[in-house]
Amino acid sequence: MSSPPTSPRPQAGCASPRSASPRSSSRRLPGNATGTRRQQLRTMMITEFEEWLRSRTNKEKRPFDEETILAYAKAARALDALMAKEPVDGDFTACDTAMLNRVG
């Protein structure tokens, strides 16, 4: 009988996936620092989303218009503001349908 496969060990100086998750790292931050950390994570996600859209084409095989990218980012920032106000624990993946409907 063979032994179960083991996951590779992280290299020295590399964060493991568990320690790099926003939820586990935010638990160690005191007071309002957790909210700040969550907002920084969401801001980073919005920036990466904008860059990703600029590197893709739409269904007509043309680059996304800059106005479209800015409109998507504006909607994401509105959701970020709602998440900061409520305070939601996590990034955008923590949203449910009811929360998304409140942004409109």
C-alpha positions as CSV (number, residue, x, y, z in Angstrom):
1,M,0.0,0.0,0.0
2,S,1.4,3.4,-0.9
3,S,1.4,6.3,1.4
4,P,-0.8,9.3,0.6
5,P,0.8,12.1,-1.4
6,T,2.2,14.9,0.6
7,S,1.9,18.6,-0.3
8,P,5.2,20.3,-1.1
9,R,6.7,22.3,1.8
10,P,7.0,26.0,1.3
11,Q,10.5,27.2,0.7
12,A,12.3,29.2,3.4
13,G,11.0,32.7,3.5
14,C,7.8,31.9,1.5
15,A,4.4,32.2,3.1
16,S,2.3,29.1,3.1
17,P,-1.1,29.4,1.5
18,R,-2.7,29.3,5.0
19,S,-0.6,32.1,6.4
20,A,-1.1,34.2,3.3
21,S,-4.9,34.2,3.4
22,P,-6.5,37.5,4.3
23,R,-8.7,35.9,6.9
24,S,-6.0,34.3,8.9
25,S,-3.6,37.3,8.8
26,S,-6.4,39.8,9.7
27,R,-7.1,37.9,13.0
28,R,-3.7,38.9,14.4
29,L,-4.2,42.7,13.8
30,P,-5.5,44.7,16.7
31,G,-8.6,46.9,16.6
32,N,-9.4,48.9,13.5
33,A,-6.2,47.6,11.8
34,T,-8.2,44.6,10.5
35,G,-10.7,46.9,8.7
36,T,-7.8,48.8,7.2
37,R,-6.2,45.6,6.1
38,R,-9.4,44.4,4.5
39,Q,-9.8,47.7,2.6
40,Q,-6.2,47.5,1.4
41,L,-6.8,44.0,0.1
42,R,-9.9,45.1,-1.7
43,T,-8.2,48.2,-3.2
44,M,-5.4,45.9,-4.5
45,M,-8.0,43.6,-6.0
46,I,-9.7,46.5,-7.8
47,T,-6.3,47.7,-9.2
48,E,-5.5,44.2,-10.4
49,F,-8.9,43.8,-12.0
50,E,-8.4,47.1,-13.9
51,E,-5.0,45.9,-15.2
52,W,-6.5,42.5,-16.1
53,L,-9.3,44.2,-18.1
54,R,-6.7,46.3,-20.0
55,S,-5.0,43.1,-21.0
56,R,-8.1,41.4,-22.4
57,T,-10.5,41.9,-25.3
58,N,-14.3,42.0,-25.2
59,K,-16.7,39.6,-26.9
60,E,-16.1,41.6,-30.2
61,K,-12.4,40.9,-29.9
62,R,-11.6,44.5,-29.2
63,P,-9.9,46.0,-26.1
64,F,-12.2,47.2,-23.4
65,D,-12.9,50.9,-23.6
66,E,-11.2,52.9,-20.8
67,E,-14.7,54.2,-19.8
68,T,-15.9,50.7,-19.3
69,I,-12.9,49.8,-17.2
70,L,-13.4,52.9,-15.0
71,A,-17.2,52.1,-14.7
72,Y,-16.4,48.6,-13.5
73,A,-13.8,49.9,-11.0
74,K,-16.3,52.6,-9.8
75,A,-18.9,49.8,-9.0
76,A,-16.2,47.8,-7.2
77,R,-15.3,50.9,-5.1
78,A,-18.9,51.4,-4.2
79,L,-19.1,47.8,-3.1
80,D,-15.9,48.3,-1.1
81,A,-17.4,51.3,0.7
82,L,-20.4,49.3,1.6
83,M,-18.3,46.4,2.9
84,A,-16.2,48.9,5.0
85,K,-19.4,50.4,6.4
86,E,-21.0,47.1,7.4
87,P,-17.8,45.7,8.3
88,V,-17.6,42.5,6.2
89,D,-14.9,40.1,7.1
90,G,-13.0,39.2,4.0
91,D,-12.5,40.3,0.4
92,F,-15.1,40.6,-2.4
93,T,-15.6,36.8,-2.5
94,A,-17.4,37.2,0.9
95,C,-20.3,39.1,-0.7
96,D,-23.6,37.4,-1.2
97,T,-26.5,38.4,-3.5
98,A,-28.3,40.5,-0.9
99,M,-25.2,42.6,-0.4
100,L,-24.7,43.1,-4.1
101,N,-28.3,44.2,-4.4
102,R,-27.8,46.9,-1.8
103,V,-25.0,48.6,-3.7
104,G,-27.2,49.7,-6.7
